[in-house]
């Protein structure tokens, strides 16, 4: 059982935001604790979706992308485009559900 305040979807008070909302403002939580939950109900008796809320006034600016981080990200994205079976670059990120490029996945 959560001891945090819980707000319904779209009814969070001013001054609180989710990680995604903070990111859109150029901010990050910056190590602060979660201060509340946002719950979105779902159909068919499924549990609600939960989003965590952070204080905007305690958020910190997003760290700038350094050259090293940019190279590491480019290398990781390039690795996701290389098929592990035929070792060719597919031109798209290989779906994890297939585990290989579409032509290789179709042959098995």
N, C-alpha and C positions, 0 to 999 in steps of 0.2 A: 504494500500500500504506500503510495507516494504521499509525502508531507508537503509537497509543492502545491501552490495554487493551480487550479485547472480552469482554463477558459475554453468556451466553445469556439469552433472555427469562425474566423473573421471578427471575433469580439475581444481580442487582446487589448489591454489598455495602452495608451500612448506611452512611448518611451521603451517599449519592449519589442524585440524583433527576433526572428529565426536566423540561423546561420546564413541561409540563402538570401534573406532580406538584408542582413548586414553586408554580405558580399556585394550585393547590388549597390550599396552605399559606399563601397570602397573600404569597408571595415571588417574586422575579425573579432571573435570573442576575447582573445588576448588572455586566456587563462582564468577568466572569471567563472564562477559557478553558474549553473542553470538556476534561474529564479522562478520559472513557472513552466507549465505545460500547456500546449494547445492541442485540443482533441477534435478530430473530424470523424463523425459517425460514419459507419459503413452498413451496407445492406446485408441481409441474410444471416443475421446473428453473428457476424464476424466482429472481432474486437476493433475498437476505433484506431485510426491512425494517430500517432502522437508526434508532435513537434516540440522541440525545446526552445524556450524563449530566454534571451539574454538582454541585459540593460544596454541601451544604445549609448548612454553617457559614459559607460565604463569600457566601451569597445575601443580597440586600437586600430590604427591604419593598417591595411594589408601591406605586407612586406613586398618591396619591389622585386621583380624577377631579375636575378643575376645572370651573367653570361653562362656560368657553370650550370645553374639550374635549367636554363634554356636548352643547353646542349644535352643534358640528361633527359629532359622531357622529350626532345626530338628523337633521341636514341631509343627510348622506350616505345614511342609511337611507331617508329620504323620497325622495331622488333615485332610489333603486333601485326604488321602487314606481311611478314615473311612466313610462308607456309612451311610447317615442320616436316612435311613429307617430300615435296618437290623442291624445296629451298628457293623458290622464286618469290619475288615481291608481287603480291596480288593486286596492289593498287587500292586496297581497302583494308580496314581492320578485319582480321579473320574472326568470324563468330566463334565464341567459346563453345557454343552448343555443337558446332561441327568439328572443331579441333583442327581443321585444314581448310584450304581454299575450296571454293565450290567445285571445280573440276575434280580435285582429288577426293573430295567427300562423295561425289556422285559415283565414282568408280568403286567405292567400297560398300 
